[in-house]
Amino acid sequence: LDRLALNPERIKDIAVGARQVAALDDPLGIVLRQRTLSNGLKLTQVTVPFGVIGMVYEARPNVTVDAAVILLMSGNAALLRGSSSAQASNEVLVKVMRGALEAGEISSEVIQLIPSSDRDTTRALLHARGKVDLVIPRGSAELIRMVVDDSTVPTIETGAGVCHVYIDKSADFAKAIPIVINSKTHRPSVCNAAETLLVHKEIAKDFLPLALKELNQAGVILHCDQVSLEVANSLAIPASLATEENWSTEYGVLEMNVAVVSDLESAAAHILKYGTNHTEAIVTESNESAERFIALADCAAVMVNASTRFTDGQEMGFGAEIGISNQKLHARGPMGLEQMTTTSWIVRGDGQIRK
């Protein structure tokens, strides 16, 4: 329900994001590289639109506006397929945007909302190669996997967020506790919320009682390894023994895993095994540990002494984002205007022919 909700504050945030994007520089026609060949040909690589981009997403009607604004500003046409649960909100939002385009004497046809969210309609979109240039899924791991596996249209994979916060042995507890709480509880339904807390064994006996108490007071359901479970039991804090499934679960609610690790490398190994290459955080006062963690964390964004919640287009100053990519091709991290363009080579000659 939280993802579906629209209230005055969220509508204001959507509008702020749209205005931020509108105020950004035009991402099209930017010269990336240029050179003159020995035969006199002048080469220029410039940014251009993809063309028609399909968005397949769940709940979260704010995505309807974010996606349409970013795609329009980057010169693309937006083909939006939301979920049935948000269809009424999406229809109103698209109607408002199309009206604004018409008022500005711009064709409203560049923003289209697919009226049905059934599987056959979605499959038709995913197989519209030659008509649709790119598809971007945004939502649950199941939705993303379905789109990526079934689509014949190229996709950019926005990933599920099994994010971790690792508390290093040199961590400042005054920083660490608020970071853990904010990463988990600020908005647990979003993909950059933390799902697992990892604690270095040398500080576990001092840090865990503080962290578990704060998490419990915030209403977080805890799934612990054996060591942290014993600490929770000693404090009469409700907790269960984590299962293998827990470690790879994106909860989207106030639930969190807790584990004690022997060192930074063990934390990195855990993240590599169970993470989704989205956002990982370390809390440490050691520059060496921070740099080592950065090198080992194979993800779109690494937070050093900061909440995982900052992996966000608006928070990073990019304006609204179309999604957070955790793949390595084309784009990685929050995707804004720049990431919704591709490139073209312009070759200017004076009658040259190839010999």
Stockholm file with secondary structure:
# STOCKHOLM 1.0

chainA/1-355         LDRLALNPERIKDIAVGARQVAALDDPLGIVLRQRTLSNGLKLTQVTVPFGVIGMVYEARPNVTVDAAVILLMSGNAALLRGSSSAQASNEVLVKVMRGALEAGEISSEVIQLIPSSDRDTTRALLHARGKVDLVIPRGSAELIRMVVDDSTVPTIETGAGVCHVYIDKSADFAKAIPIVINSKTHRPSVCNAAETLLVHKEIAKDFLPLALKELNQAGVILHCDQVSLEVANSLAIPASLATEENWSTEYGVLEMNVAVVSDLESAAAHILKYGTNHTEAIVTESNESAERFIALADCAAVMVNASTRFTDGQEMGFGAEIGISNQKLHARGPMGLEQMTTTSWIVRGDGQIRK
#=GR chainA/1-355 SS CTTTCCCHHHHHHHHHHHHHHHTSCCCTTCEEEEEECTTSCEEEEEEEECSEEEEEECSCTHHHHHHHHHHHHTTCEEEEECCGGGHHHHHHHHHHHHHHHHHTTCCGGGEEECSCCSHHHHHHHHTCBTTBCEEEEESCHHHHHHHHHHCSSCBCCBCCCCEEEEECTTCCHHHHHHHHHHHHHSSTTSTTSEEEEEEETTTHHHHHHHHHHHHHHTTCEEEECHHHHHHHHHTTCCCEECCHHHHTCCCCSSEEEEEEESSHHHHHHHHHHHCCSSEEEEECSCHHHHHHHHHHCCSSEEEESSCGGGCSTTTTTSCSCSCEECSSSSCCEECCTGGGEEEEEEEECSSCCCC
#=GC SS_cons         CTTTCCCHHHHHHHHHHHHHHHTSCCCTTCEEEEEECTTSCEEEEEEEECSEEEEEECSCTHHHHHHHHHHHHTTCEEEEECCGGGHHHHHHHHHHHHHHHHHTTCCGGGEEECSCCSHHHHHHHHTCBTTBCEEEEESCHHHHHHHHHHCSSCBCCBCCCCEEEEECTTCCHHHHHHHHHHHHHSSTTSTTSEEEEEEETTTHHHHHHHHHHHHHHTTCEEEECHHHHHHHHHTTCCCEECCHHHHTCCCCSSEEEEEEESSHHHHHHHHHHHCCSSEEEEECSCHHHHHHHHHHCCSSEEEESSCGGGCSTTTTTSCSCSCEECSSSSCCEECCTGGGEEEEEEEECSSCCCC
//
